[in-house]
Amino acid sequence: MTPESTGISRAVFKYRSYAPIPFLVVMVLFAAPTLTSMICGFILIVIGESIRFWGVSIAGSETRTTGRVGGTYLITNGPFAYVRNPLYVGNILLYLGVGVMSMALFPWLLIVALVWFLVQYHVIVKQEEKYLAATFGAEYVEYCTNVGRFLPRLIPYKSSLPPSKQSTFAEGLASERRTLQAIGIVVVVLVVIFVAGWKLF
């Protein structure tokens, strides 16, 4: 990896929390929801956030890191037993859910957003995997061999080692509070637009 690409990767990782904002703004401004889109989109949001919450209830506040890529534990239980990056899978479902709810510039805006986040997560995950492989060695290699990066397996992976952390609702809530607030605001705004029949643009 070149120094330039490393710098880009670090910037993508550092500012990853801000990437959804432009898409969410456009999805609200150009919203044209229907009853069907509101229901289907909300279901996707609930599924996506449920996966995220399950993941952060184990991983905790380390998922909010904006400096260097790192991690104290190799977590292979909970949703991580099904897919290596459950938070990113949950995020994609969340963004899809908002896009379906709003029906803004549908389907092109949703396609552009999906492609952007797939590229973003590919860059971030490659950086995270490099750190995890260097830190946890053979244990991480075995985990990667058995669990997909983004495509979940049907049967949970069982590590030969005991779980390094267990799920804690309080830790998940503390870490996820801002995300839950943001989701709530976006959903309420879209509901108001739908009920009032507003067309901003």
Backbone hydrogen bonds, N-H to C=O, Kabsch-Sander energy under -0.5 kcal/mol:
donor,donor_aa,acceptor,acceptor_aa,energy
6,T,2,T,-2.4
7,G,3,P,-2.3
8,I,4,E,-2.2
9,S,5,S,-2.6
10,R,6,T,-2.5
11,A,7,G,-2.1
12,V,8,I,-2.7
13,F,9,S,-2.3
14,K,10,R,-2.8
15,Y,11,A,-2.4
16,R,13,F,-1.0
18,Y,15,Y,-1.4
19,A,15,Y,-0.7
19,A,16,R,-0.5
21,I,18,Y,-1.2
23,F,19,A,-0.6
24,L,20,P,-2.7
25,V,21,I,-2.5
26,V,22,P,-2.1
27,M,23,F,-2.5
28,V,24,L,-1.6
29,L,25,V,-2.8
30,F,26,V,-2.4
31,A,28,V,-1.2
32,A,102,S,-3.8
38,M,34,T,-2.5
39,I,35,L,-2.1
40,C,36,T,-2.7
41,G,37,S,-2.6
42,F,38,M,-2.0
43,I,39,I,-2.0
44,L,40,C,-1.8
45,I,41,G,-2.2
46,V,42,F,-2.5
47,I,43,I,-2.3
48,G,44,L,-2.8
49,E,45,I,-2.9
50,S,46,V,-2.1
51,I,47,I,-2.0
52,R,48,G,-2.2
53,F,49,E,-3.1
54,W,50,S,-2.1
55,G,51,I,-2.0
56,V,52,R,-2.9
57,S,53,F,-1.9
58,I,55,G,-1.3
59,A,55,G,-2.9
60,G,56,V,-2.1
62,E,59,A,-0.8
63,T,60,G,-1.6
64,R,61,S,-2.1
65,T,62,E,-1.3
75,I,73,Y,-0.8
76,T,74,L,-0.6
80,F,77,N,-1.4
81,A,78,G,-1.5
82,Y,79,P,-1.6
83,V,79,P,-1.8
84,R,148,G,-2.9
85,N,149,R,-0.9
89,V,85,N,-2.0
90,G,86,P,-2.8
91,N,87,L,-2.3
92,I,88,Y,-2.3
93,L,89,V,-1.9
94,L,90,G,-2.2
95,Y,91,N,-2.7
96,L,92,I,-2.5
97,G,93,L,-2.5
98,V,94,L,-2.4
99,G,95,Y,-2.4
100,V,96,L,-2.7
101,M,97,G,-2.6
102,S,98,V,-2.5
103,M,99,G,-2.3
105,L,30,F,-0.5
106,F,103,M,-1.2
108,W,105,L,-0.6
109,L,105,L,-1.9
111,I,107,P,-2.2
112,V,108,W,-2.6
113,A,109,L,-2.6
114,L,110,L,-2.4
115,V,111,I,-2.6
116,W,112,V,-2.5
117,F,113,A,-2.5
118,L,114,L,-2.1
119,V,115,V,-2.3
120,Q,116,W,-2.9
121,Y,117,F,-2.8
122,H,118,L,-1.8
123,V,119,V,-2.1
124,I,120,Q,-2.4
125,V,121,Y,-3.1
126,K,122,H,-2.0
127,Q,123,V,-1.4
128,E,124,I,-2.4
129,E,125,V,-3.1
130,K,126,K,-1.5
131,Y,127,Q,-1.6
132,L,128,E,-2.7
133,A,129,E,-2.6
134,A,130,K,-1.7
135,T,131,Y,-2.1
136,F,132,L,-3.1
137,G,133,A,-1.3
139,E,136,F,-1.3
140,Y,136,F,-0.5
140,Y,137,G,-0.6
141,V,137,G,-2.0
142,E,138,A,-2.5
143,Y,139,E,-1.8
144,C,140,Y,-2.8
145,T,141,V,-1.9
146,N,142,E,-1.2
146,N,143,Y,-0.6
147,V,143,Y,-1.9
153,R,82,Y,-2.3
157,Y,81,A,-2.4
159,S,157,Y,-0.6
168,T,57,S,-2.6
172,G,168,T,-2.3
173,L,169,F,-2.6
174,A,170,A,-2.2
175,S,171,E,-2.0
176,E,172,G,-2.1
177,R,173,L,-0.9
180,L,176,E,-2.6
181,Q,177,R,-2.3
182,A,178,R,-2.4
183,I,179,T,-2.6
184,G,180,L,-2.4
185,I,181,Q,-2.3
186,V,182,A,-2.3
187,V,183,I,-2.7
188,V,184,G,-2.4
189,V,185,I,-2.5
190,L,186,V,-2.3
191,V,187,V,-2.4
192,V,188,V,-2.6
193,I,189,V,-2.4
194,F,190,L,-2.3
195,V,191,V,-3.0
196,A,192,V,-2.8
197,G,193,I,-1.0
198,W,193,I,-1.5
201,F,29,L,-0.7
